[in-house]
Amino acid sequence: PEGQSGKKQALLYGLSRARFNTIAFTDADCIPGPQWLSTIAQSMKHLHFLQGEVSPQVVKGDFFSMFEALDYLSLMAVSAASFSNGRPVIASSANLAFNRSAVMVDAKALKTHMASGDDMFLLHHAKSKPGLRLGFLASPQIAVGTVFDGGIKGFISRRSRWASKALAYTDPDTILLSAVVFIFNLWLAVLIVLSILGIVHPALPLATIAAKTLVDFPFLVYYLTKTSQQKLLVVFIPLQIVYPFYISFTAIVGLLKGTVWKGRITG
């Protein structure tokens, strides 16, 4: 619309022009399948908010591409589990839908003063409304493919951008999970550094990583098997080793500095 800019303003304009009650979101760099909308329409007969599977496209033989994909799918696995438990904490606008009259989205719900985060704020808004049914669907019919670019720099920027939204969260479940993940991984990163310096015994960080792996591995195996992406498990161990460092770093950068996204500063 004239005089307005940004993704959230575009979404609100689209909502004002929509003729039907079921609203589906995807991103410009995503690739929905031919049955995407029909699957959403069928699923939304029973739901007010739907998060669909998002599947990163992997460059064959590219280690970092596999690493990046597994990192993202770990978030999708958490999203699926949290929806299943009735306390969803992660959403992605790459593939979601909602009932317009039930959710009633406005500028306040999307927090239009922030450049990004429409998906998370929309989820929190829907979750705060009593009686709404929220669900997650992983299937080939609804899955949307996405392509990451920018290499390591793009990966760090994207992770920092996601972290920059955390201070604006109001959902208790999301706040608690974000805090626990950040504190645990910062503590683990510090333990690893201290063990390298000889200040603490290496057995302590190794035992912590082993315990984390015992929880993470079967959890990821279940989701990756369900979505036919088990091949990405070959980068699981490298991901476990560096995860505490980049999670801590990107969280601190995102919270303190914000990031530049599509020409606008987030956070």
Number of C-alpha atoms within 10 A of each C-alpha: 9 4 4 10 9 14 16 22 17 13 17 17 13 13 16 10 9 12 9 10 12 18 18 20 15 18 14 8 11 18 19 19 13 10 13 19 15 12 17 24 15 10 18 20 10 12 17 21 27 24 30 29 26 27 24 19 17 20 13 8 8 9 14 15 21 22 19 20 22 26 18 15 22 16 16 25 18 18 23 23 18 17 20 14 10 12 16 23 24 21 26 22 19 25 27 24 23 25 21 17 11 15 19 13 18 17 12 11 16 24 16 18 11 17 22 24 26 20 20 22 23 24 26 22 19 23 20 13 12 7 10 15 16 21 22 22 20 18 16 15 18 24 22 24 18 21 14 17 10 10 12 12 9 12 18 20 20 19 19 28 27 21 26 26 21 19 11 13 15 13 18 12 15 18 15 12 11 16 13 12 14 20 13 14 19 20 15 21 22 16 20 25 14 15 17 12 11 10 11 14 14 16 11 14 20 16 11 15 17 13 11 12 15 11 11 14 14 11 15 21 17 13 20 20 11 12 17 13 15 15 11 20 17 13 17 17 12 11 16 17 13 11 16 22 18 18 19 23 18 24 24 17 18 25 19 13 15 22 24 15 13 11 9 13 15 23 24
